[in-house]
Amino acid sequence: MLGLGGALLGCPGGSPPSSDEDSTPAEGALAPEELRRQAHAQAMAMLRRDAPAALRMLDPVAAAEVEGTPLHPPQFGAAARAARREVSVRLERDAAAISLALSSPQDGVILRALQTAFEREEQHRRRPPWRDDPHALVHAIEPYLHALSTRLAAGRCDDGCGLSELGPALRLGLAELGSASEPTMAAAREDLTALRGMLSQWTDGMPASHPVVLARGPLEADLDFVLTELAREAAALAAAPELPWSEAVAPATLGGWKRRPARWGAARLRHVLEDEEAYGLAPDVLFQRAEGTVLRLWAMLERSRRTPVEETALPRPFDAAACEAVWTSLGTWILAQGEGRTIEPPCDAVLQGVGDRPEPATDADLVLQLIELGTIEPTRRAHLAATGIDVALVHGRAAPLAQGLVLKIAIAAGSGRRGAERLAVEHALHRACLAAAAVWIHGELGDVDALAPRLEPLGCGEVTALVSAAEARPRTALEGLGLVLVGDGPSDAAALDRYWWAPMGLVHDLALPPTPSTEAPAVRFETLEPNAGGSIKSPRRSRR
């Protein structure tokens, strides 16, 4: 049976048929093509059964957020890579051996999602993104920091939320670095300094025995160590030899890093987007889509500016009673739309956020906070809960940003909150402009002087500032590409809303009927009997 199963999946071990055997299927027997489909369906069922355990290790933050389990930061270093390899390498091979062509439409889209997750892990093991970019290390912990901040605000960190693990993880990540560009080095130092400053805000008012407070001192020491080493390396980086992006480096001792160009080049841009977002299009195509998104958002902003903002100011002081009154009105409108959106009272979290701000929040800021915490976040959780756990654990970074901005614009506009609508459009426009600039410079589409007349008239501001930001934080800049997913109308927006967490190249496929099932199918083993003369070719892996 094992040899037969291997032959059906295109693996070695099956015995080839003799040339003189009858190739006519016996009456009632399944044709070889159908047998192959059944074998691949069984392999897919086993992959879906086994994948979640590996996916939880590959993305511990996603697992904690999806399943409501304790939060832990991602881990770096050779030991962490070895542990991930141990749980994922067999599944990588299994996913690669299943053919999209022989899978049902439903299995096919799930297979592509799992292949994306395992291919991304394989690439990260071979060449961690932070090997060449210290800011990529910061980018890798950003989902953890967001989840940590959310849980702290909700009083859900009595276990410490893994904060004591963050400092050692950053030290291990630092040891994996081997090269950097000068802009990404400066950005990493700036953001880690800001993180150190956040610790006092997170622990303010907590008892001295709280696990988060106990983790603060060691984490500050670890951040100081990392920042000191980065400062030392930054001083030597200008004189370090420059290494093109096409050449890989091994982890280097401090003082021996190579200097990377500030701009990736077209090949690396496409490679990064393919690995991270399953969206590896040619740079000129990406820019056309990004520029079109900028144009649409600019037109929306111009229309809103021509419409006077005439709405009642929010009550001040904005206390619990004021918040409840505003939310009652807003929540009633949201429910009246009949879109099945989930709402939850958000005022406790909004008011805590107001108290943490260094300056007073505007009315527009408060309305957008109410929309985010009162309906976007609850609806996100509901969509994840209605999805099979394997698909729900495969996350990207561009689609969540886009979904949040699009929903804020739609809800603020529909409910008559014009100031909040305008602010949300401005935020979206900025992210689209930044993404377009990032594609232009990293995709080698031309010089900055040629970019300025294309973006500056569309409300993007000075292109030189966008270029500097895209050089310093390239992955962050490219997240704005998620906004292109709503370019073709309401159906695209609905797909983004439903599969908001997925890598952007998977969002539309996941939304095509039949949608992925909530539960992985049960695995059933059968002995399949092919026609004796049916030859079975090894299925080739389908590429995106």
N, C-alpha and C positions, 0 to 999 in steps of 0.2 A: 504493500500500500504506500509506503514512503517513497519508493522509487517511482511509482505511478504519479503520486502527487507532485514529485519533483519534475517529472516530465511535463505534466500539465501546466506547471508554472514556468516552464522554460528553464529548469535547473538541471544539472547533470544527474544521472542516476537512472533514467528511464531506458528501457531496452528498445532500440529502433526496430520497427517492423521489418520482416523479411519481404523481399520484393515479390514473392509469389503468393502472398496472402491476399485473400479477397478484400478489395477496398470498398465493397458495397455494404452499407450499414445493414445489420440484421433488423428484421421487422421489430419495431418498438424500441430499438436502441437509439441513444442520443448521438447526434452527429458530433464529430470532433470539436467543431467550433463551440457548440453548446457545452460540451464537457469542459473546455477551457474556461468558458465564462463561469461555470459553476465552481471550478477550482479557484479562480481569482476572487469570486465572491466569498468563498470560505476563507481564503487568505486575508481578505479585507476585514472580515468579521473578527478574526484573531488579532489583526493589527489594531482594530478599534478597542478590543478588550484590553490589550497590553499597553497601548500608547499612553493613557493618562498617567500611569505611575512615572514614566520617563518625563513627560511634559511638566509634571509638577516640579521635578528637579531642574529642568532646563529653565523654567521661569517661575521661581518660588513666589514672586510678588503677584503674578497673575493668579497662581493657585490660591494664594491667601485671599485675594479679593473675590475670586469667583466662588470659592467654597466656604468662605468665612472662617478660615483656619488661622492659627497664629502667624503673624507677619515676620518675615526674615529678609534681610538684604541679599542681593545676589553675591555669589562668591567668586573670587578670582584666584589665579595661581595654578601651578601644575597639578596639585592634589585635587582641586575642584574640577579641572578639566578631565582628569583621569576618572573621577567618580561619575561625571556626566557621560563619559565615553562608555563606561561599563554598563550603564542602563540604556544607552541609546543606540549603540553601534549595530546591534542585531536588528533593531526596529528600522534603522536607516536602510539596511539591506532588504528587509522585508518590504518596506514601502517602495524601494526602487524596483523590486521584482514584480510588482503588481502593475498591470498595463491599464492605462486610462481607456485605451481602445476596447478592452474586453470587460470594462466595468460598466455598471448601470450609471445613468446620469447622476443619481444621488451619490453613489459610491465614488464616482469620478471626482466630484467637487470636494468631498471629504478627503479623498486620497491626495488631491493637490494641496489641501491645507496641511495635512500631515507631512507630506514631502517638503513643503516650504519650511516647516518647523525643524525637521531633521537635517535638511540641507544647510539651513542657517546655523544650526549647532555645529555641524561638521566644519563649516567655514570658520566659525569662531574658535574652534579647537586648533585648527591649522594656523590661523593668523588672527588672534584677538584684535578687535578694532582699536583697542587702546594701545596695542603694540606700536602704532604709528601716530597716535593722536591722544595726548593726555586729556583733552576735553571729552573724548569718547568714554573715558572712565567716569567722568561726571555724568555724561548722558546716560550711561548704563545704570546709574543709581537713582536717576530722577523719578522713575515710577515708584521706587521704594520710598523716596522722600515725600512724594505726594500722598501715598497711602499712609505713611506715618503721620503726616500733618493732619489728615482726615481723621484718623483714629484717635489722635491726641485731642482734637477738638470735640470728639464724641465721647471722651472719657473711656476709651477702649484699649488702653495701653497698660493695664495693670501688670501684664506679664513683661513689660519692657519693650515689646514690639521689635525685638531683635536689635535694638540700638547698640548694645554692647558688642555686637558682631561687626558693626560697620567699620570701625577703625582698623582692626586687623585685616578686613577685606581690602580696604584702600591701600594698606601697606603692601599686600600681596599684588594688587594691581599695579602699583608703582614699580614693583620689581619686574614686571613683565614688559615695561616700556623699553623701546629701543630707538625711537626717533620721534620727531615732532616738528611742526612748523612753528615759526615764531608767533603767529596770531593764535593758534590753538593753545600754545603754552601759556600765553597771557590770559586767555579766557579761562583755562582750567584753574589758574591761580586766583583769578577774580572770583570765580564761582565757589571754590572751596573756602575762600576767606568769608564769603557771604554765608556759607553753611555754618561756619564756626560761630558767626554772629547770631545765627538763628537759635542756637542751643539755649541761650539764656531765656529767650522768649518762650521756647517750648516748655522749659522747666519752671517758669515763673509761677509761684503759688503752690507748687507741689511739695509734699512732705519730703524731708531729707531721706527717708527710707524708701521712697518710690524707686522702682527699678530704672526708670528713665533718668532720674536725678543721679542715681549711682553710676549710670553709664556715661554721664556727661564728662566728668573729669578725664577718664581714660580716652574718650573720643577726642577731647580737645588736645590731649597730648599727641595722639596719633595724627590729627590734622596738622598740628604744629610741625611734626616730623616731616610729613608729606610736603607741606608748603615750604619748609626750609630746603629740602632736597630739590624741589622744583625751582626755587629761586636760584640755587647754586647751578643747576643745569641751564636755566635760562641765560645766565651770565655767559656761559660758554657756547651757547647755541649759535650765536651770530658767526662765530669763527669756525664752527663745525663744518665738515664737508657735506655738501648737498647731495642727497640721494634721490633719484627719480622715483615716482610712485610705482613704477613697474618692477622695481627691485625690492625684495623682502629683506627684513632684518630680523636677527635674533634678539632676545632680551639683552640689553647692554648694561654694563656697570655704569653708575653715575659718572658723568664726565666723558663718557664714550658714546653718547647718543649721536645719531645722524640727523642732519637738518633736512626736512622735507620742504618742497615748494608749497606756497600758500594755497595753490589751486590744484585740484585733483587731476584734471584731465578727463577726457570723454570716457575712456575705457574704465577708469576707476569709478566715475559717477554711475555709469550703467551697472557695474558690478555691485556696488553698494546698494543701489535701489532694488536690484534683482534679489539679492540675499535678504535684505531687511524688509522689503515691502512687496516682493513678487511683482515688481513693476519696472522691469528693466528695459524701458523704451529708449530709442535713440534721443540724444539731447535736443536736436532740433524739433522733434515731435513733442517732447516734454515742454519745451519753451513755448511752442504754439499754444498748447493747452493752458499753461500757466498764464500766458499773456491774455488769452481769451477770458480767463477767470478774473484777472485784474480789470479788464475792460467792463465786464458785467457788474462787478462790485463798485467800480467807479461810477457807473451809470446809476446804480441804486443810491449811492451816497449823494450824487448831484440832485436826484429827485427829492431825497429827504431834506436836503438843504433848501430847496425851493418851497418846501411845505413848512409853514410856521409851526413851531412846537407850542401847542396850546393844550396843556394838561395841568391838572391840579398838582401842586407840589406835595411831596410826602410830608406827613406830620413830623414836626421837630419838637422836642427830641424824639429820635426814632427809637422808642423803647418797645417793650414786648407788646403792649396794647396797639401801638401804631403798626408794628410789623404784622400782627394778626389781622388787623383790618385790611391792610394792603394785600396780604396773601389770600384772604377770603375772597376778595374781588378777583384777583388774578387766577386763583385755583378754580373758581366757579367758571370762568371763561374757558380755561383749559379743558375741564371736564365736558363742557357743553359742545366741544368740537367733535366728540364721539370717535376719537382716534384710538381709544384703548390705552391712553397714556396714564401712567401711574403717578400719583401725587402723594407727598408726605409733608406734614407741617415742618417747615425749615427754619423757623424763627430762632430757636436756640442757637443753631450753628451760625446763622447770619449775624446775630447780635454779638456772638463771641468774636467773629471775624471783624466786625466793626470796632470792637474794643481793642483788637490787636493792631489796627491800622495806625501808622504814624500821623496821618492827616485825615480829616473828616471825609467820609464817603459821600459822593454825589448821589442824587436821586437815581440817575441812570445806573450807577454802580450797584446800588442796593437792589433795584429791580432785576438786574442780570444775576445777582447772587441768589435772589429768591427763585428765579427760573432754574438756575443750575441745581441748587440744592433741593428745591421743592418738587421738580418734575424730571429734569434731565437725569440726575443720578439715580432716582428710584426706577425710572423707566429702563435705564441701562441694566440695572440689576435684574429687572424682570425679563429682559431680552436674553440675558445670559442664562438665567434659570430655565428658560424655555428651549435651550439648545443643548445638544449632546456635549458631554464634558470634554471630549477630545477636541472638538471644534472650538469650544469656549475657551480652551487654554492656549490657543494659537493667536498671539497678539501682535499688532503692529503699533506704530506711533503716529502715523499721518491721519488715519481715519478718525480716531477719537477727537483729535483737535478740530477737524472739519465738522464732525457731527455736532459737537458742542456749540460751535459758532453759528452753524446754520440754524439749529433749533432756537438759539437765543434771538436771532434775527426774526425768524418766523413767528415766534410766540410774542415777542415784544411788538412787532408790527401788527399782528392780528388783534392783540388786546388794546391797541391804541396807545402804547407807551412809546411815543415817538423819540424821546430823548434816549431811552435805552436801545431802541432800534438803531438809531444813528451811531451810538457808541459801539454796538456789536458789529455793524458794517465797517466802521473804521478799524476795529481790531482785525476783522477778516481781511480787509484790503491790505493792511500792513503785512500780514502773514503771506498773502498771495504775492505781493511785491517782493518780499524777501525770498520766497521760493523761486520766483522767476529770475531774480538776480543770481541766486545760487546756481541754478541750471545754466545760466549764461556763462558765468565765469568758470565754473568747474567743468562744464561741457565744452569749453574751447569754442564758443560760438562767435567770438569777436571781442574787441576791446571795450573798455568802459565808455569811451566817447561815443561808440555806436549804440550802446544800451541806453544812455541817458535820454535821447529824444523819444525812445519807445515807452519808457516807464514814467519819467517825470511829469509829462502832461496828464497822466492818469492818476494823479494824487499820491504817487509813491514817495514823494520827497526827494532829497538828494540821493542820487544813485551811489555816490561814493560812500555814503554811510551804510547803505544796504550791502555793498560789496565788502566793506570791512567786517560787517556782522556775519556775512556768509563765509568769509575766510576764517573767522575766529571760531564759529560754532556751525560748521557745515551741516551736520545732521539735524540740528535744531532748525536751521533755515529751511531745509528740505521738507520738514513736516508740513509746511503750508501747501505742498502739492496735493494733500488730501482734498483740498477744496475743488480740485478739478473733477472730483467724483460726482458732483451735482450739476455738471455742465449740460446734460442732455434732458433735464426736465424732472417732473415730479417722481417718476419711477426710480430715477437714480437717487433722488433724495430719500425715498422710502427705503431703498436698499442700504444706504449709508446709515439711516436711523436704526434699521433692524440689526445689521451686522457691524455696528460701530467700532468694535474692538479689533477687527480682523486686519491683517496686512492689506494695504489698499488694493493690490492686484487681485484679491480674492473676494472683495465685497460684492461686486455685481454677480459673480458666479454663484456665491452662496445664496443669493436671493432668487435665482432662477428656479422655477418649479421643476420637479418636486423639491421642496426645501429639505435640508438635512434633518433626519429624525432626532428626537430628543435623546433616545437611548441607543447605545450600540447594539446591533443585532446579536442574538444568541448564536453561539458557535455550535454547529452540528457537523459531526464527522461522518462521511459516507464513503464507501468504496465505489469509485466511479469506474465504469467499464466502457472504455472507448472502443470504437470499431478496430478490429485487429490491424487493418491496413491503413488507418488514419495516421498520417505523419503530423507531428506537432512542432511548429517552429517556436524558437525562444522569442517571447514578446520583447520588443525594444521599449526602453523607457521613454515616455513622452516628455518632451521638454516644454517649458512655458514659452 
